[in-house]
Amino acid sequence: MPSIACPEQNTPGQWDYHFVLVKPGVKHVREETAVAEANSDLEMAYEQREETGSDAAMAMSLRAEGYISDFRIVQEEPDSPP
């Protein structure tokens, strides 16, 4: 599914995920197409921020596209199907 990782710097050179936005309503068979969709959605959100000068407009754009932030990241089991 399309995902956008939002890192934060804890110490110089040390970055950790602050949060991850995901679009759970959309599933892609290939990772490349999910990445392409996330990039396109993020570009659109940046355009909203540029037009309005508001980070909130950027966040609302992503929310309108179906992204959520309260999503658990689960590592797949080695034997689970893709």
N, C-alpha and C positions, 0 to 999 in steps of 0.2 A: 504494500500500500504506500502511497506517497507520504513521505516523512521529511520533516525539517528539524535538524538538530540545532539547538541553541546553546553553545558552550559559554562558560565563564572562566576567566583566568583566576585561579586561586593564589598562585605564586608565580613569579616570572618563569615563563616556559612551561607551566603546569596548567593545563586546561581540562576541565571536567564538564560533563553535560549538566547544564543548568535545568533545562527541560527539553522535551522533544514534542513537536507538534505532529500529529498524524491525521490522516484523512481515512478513517476506518470504513467509510461507506464505499470506497473504491478499491478494488483488488486488481492487480496486474500479474500476469503470468511471468513476465520478465522484469527483473530489477531495473533495467535501463529505461523502460517506459514509465515506471513509477518515479524514477529520478527526474526524468524529463518533465513529467506533470508537476512535480513539486517545484522544479526550477521555474516553470512557466507561472505557476501560482505565486511564487515568491517575487518574481519580477513584477507581476501585476500589483502585488501588495506594496512593493517599493515605489511604483508609479503613484499609487494612492497617497503615500507619505509625501512624495515630492510635490504633488498637486495641492495637498492640504497643509503641509508642514506639520503633520500630526502623526506621532507614533501610534496613537489610538486608532486612526483611520487605517493604518497598516494592519493592525491586529484585527480590526473589524472586517477587513477585506478577506483575511485568511479564515476567519470564523464563518463568513458568508460562503466560502468555498467548501466548508465542511470540516475544517481542521479543529481538533480538540487537543488539549494539553494534559488532561487527566487520564492518561493511557499507560498501562503497565507494559514495560519492555520485558519480554520473556524469551529466554534463550531456547531455541528448538532442541528437542531431544535428538541425539545422533541418529536414531533409527526412524524418526518421524518423516512422513512424506512431505515434499515441498508444499 
